[in-house]
Amino acid sequence: MVDKVKIFKLVLVVIPLISIAFPLWTLNVNPAFMGRKWFAIDIYGYGKVDGPIESLNIANHYVGLKEIIPDQMLELKVLPLLYPLMSILMYIFLFGDPDKSKLAKYLIIGVFISIVLYFQFWLYRYGHDIDPQLARIEIDPFTPYVVGYYEIANFKILAYFNVGFFMMLFAFIAGWILRRKYG
């Protein structure tokens, strides 16, 4: 007889590998000079930034923020390693002995917290690295939100974690429920 729980656990182990193909985080921006037009920048787990990054750089230059050059971002080169790591940790969490499973659970939670904190730290550094010589309007250093809506100068911004993040989170929560129920 097929062990449905074991098959479902294996699916949960594979989900982080599949989630690499979906956006991890999205930034929607509406600069006032573009009227009602919003543009979205998506960060993918395989190290790609998708969307009109040139438009974002033009908008950012308006307030003195430096240019974002994805090819020069170490974060995007390291990010693809996160997904196989999450699958390995999910495997240990779901199939390991209780001690290893507990350690894997805490490491997975740590990875999720680290993702959120690192994105917020990156945004903090970016919003505090303003070159007043470049700015057409003067703004104080600021900290963009990793999740949420905010306005800075005459820009509207909406940032949120996207499908890739929530697929991994779903796999972990579903795995946690299975682990508690079936061991």
C-alpha positions in Angstrom: 0.0 0.0 0.0 1.2 3.5 -0.8 2.0 5.6 2.2 0.2 8.9 1.4 1.8 10.7 4.3 5.3 9.8 3.1 4.5 10.9 -0.5 3.1 14.2 0.8 6.2 14.7 2.9 8.4 14.2 -0.2 6.3 16.7 -2.1 6.9 19.2 0.7 10.6 18.6 0.4 10.5 19.4 -3.3 8.4 22.5 -3.0 11.3 24.8 -2.1 13.1 23.7 -5.3 10.0 24.5 -7.3 9.5 27.9 -5.6 12.8 29.1 -7.1 10.9 29.7 -10.3 8.5 32.2 -8.7 9.1 35.7 -7.4 10.4 35.8 -3.8 9.8 39.5 -3.2 8.1 42.3 -5.1 8.4 46.0 -5.0 5.7 48.1 -6.7 6.6 51.7 -7.3 4.6 54.7 -8.5 6.7 57.8 -9.0 4.6 60.9 -9.3 6.2 61.9 -12.6 4.8 58.6 -14.2 1.1 59.6 -13.4 -1.0 56.6 -12.3 1.4 54.1 -13.8 2.9 51.6 -11.3 5.8 49.3 -12.2 6.8 46.1 -10.4 10.3 44.8 -9.7 10.4 41.1 -8.8 13.3 39.3 -7.1 13.5 35.6 -8.1 15.2 32.9 -6.2 17.5 32.0 -9.1 19.1 35.4 -8.8 17.2 37.4 -11.3 15.6 40.8 -10.9 12.7 41.2 -13.3 10.9 44.3 -14.2 11.8 47.8 -15.4 14.9 48.3 -13.2 16.0 51.1 -15.5 12.7 53.0 -14.6 13.4 52.4 -10.9 16.9 53.7 -11.3 15.7 56.8 -13.0 13.1 57.3 -10.3 15.7 56.7 -7.6 18.2 59.1 -9.2 15.5 61.7 -8.8 15.9 61.6 -5.0 19.6 60.8 -4.9 19.6 57.1 -4.4 22.3 55.1 -6.1 21.8 52.9 -9.2 20.8 49.3 -8.6 22.9 47.0 -10.8 21.7 43.4 -10.3 24.8 41.9 -11.9 26.9 43.5 -9.1 24.7 42.3 -6.2 26.3 39.5 -4.2 22.9 38.7 -2.7 21.6 37.6 -6.0 24.5 35.3 -6.6 24.0 33.6 -3.1 20.2 33.5 -3.2 19.9 30.4 -5.4 21.7 28.4 -2.7 18.9 29.0 -0.3 16.4 26.8 -2.1 18.4 23.5 -2.1 19.3 24.3 1.5 15.6 24.6 2.4 14.9 21.3 0.7 17.7 19.6 2.6 16.5 21.0 5.9 12.9 20.1 5.0 14.0 16.5 4.4 15.8 16.3 7.7 12.9 18.0 9.5 10.4 15.5 8.0 12.3 12.3 7.9 15.1 12.7 10.5 15.2 11.4 14.0 13.6 13.7 16.7 16.9 15.5 17.6 17.9 16.2 14.0 14.3 17.1 13.1 14.1 19.6 15.9 17.4 21.2 14.9 16.3 21.4 11.2 13.0 23.0 12.4 14.9 25.8 14.2 17.2 26.3 11.2 14.3 26.6 8.8 12.6 29.2 11.1 16.0 30.9 11.3 16.2 31.0 7.5 12.8 32.6 7.2 13.7 35.2 9.8 17.0 35.8 8.1 15.3 36.4 4.8 13.0 39.0 6.2 15.8 40.7 8.3 18.3 40.7 5.4 15.8 42.3 3.0 14.9 44.9 5.6 18.6 45.6 6.3 19.4 45.9 2.6 16.5 48.4 2.2 17.7 50.3 5.3 21.2 50.7 3.9 19.8 51.7 0.5 17.5 54.3 1.9 20.3 55.8 4.0 22.8 56.0 1.1 21.5 59.2 -0.5 23.9 61.4 -2.5 22.6 65.0 -2.2 24.7 65.9 -5.3 22.5 63.7 -7.4 19.1 64.5 -5.9 16.8 66.8 -7.8 14.7 67.0 -4.6 16.0 66.8 -1.1 14.8 64.1 1.2 16.0 62.8 4.5 17.5 59.3 4.8 14.6 56.8 5.1 14.0 53.1 5.7 11.7 51.5 3.1 9.5 48.7 4.5 10.2 45.1 3.5 6.4 44.6 3.6 3.8 47.3 3.4 2.8 50.5 1.7 4.6 53.8 2.2 5.2 57.1 0.6 8.5 59.0 0.4 8.7 62.3 -1.3 6.2 61.9 -4.2 6.7 58.2 -4.6 4.2 55.5 -3.6 5.6 52.1 -2.8 4.1 48.8 -2.0 6.5 45.9 -1.0 5.6 42.3 -0.2 6.9 38.8 -0.2 5.6 36.9 -3.1 4.6 33.4 -4.2 8.1 31.9 -3.9 8.4 32.9 -0.3 4.9 31.6 0.6 5.4 28.3 -1.2 8.3 27.6 1.1 6.4 28.9 4.1 3.4 26.6 3.2 5.7 23.6 2.9 7.2 24.3 6.3 3.8 24.8 8.0 2.3 21.8 6.3 5.4 19.7 7.3 5.2 20.9 10.9 1.5 19.8 11.1 2.4 16.4 9.5 5.4 16.0 11.8 3.3 16.7 14.9 0.4 14.4 13.8 2.3 11.5 12.3 5.9 11.9 13.7 
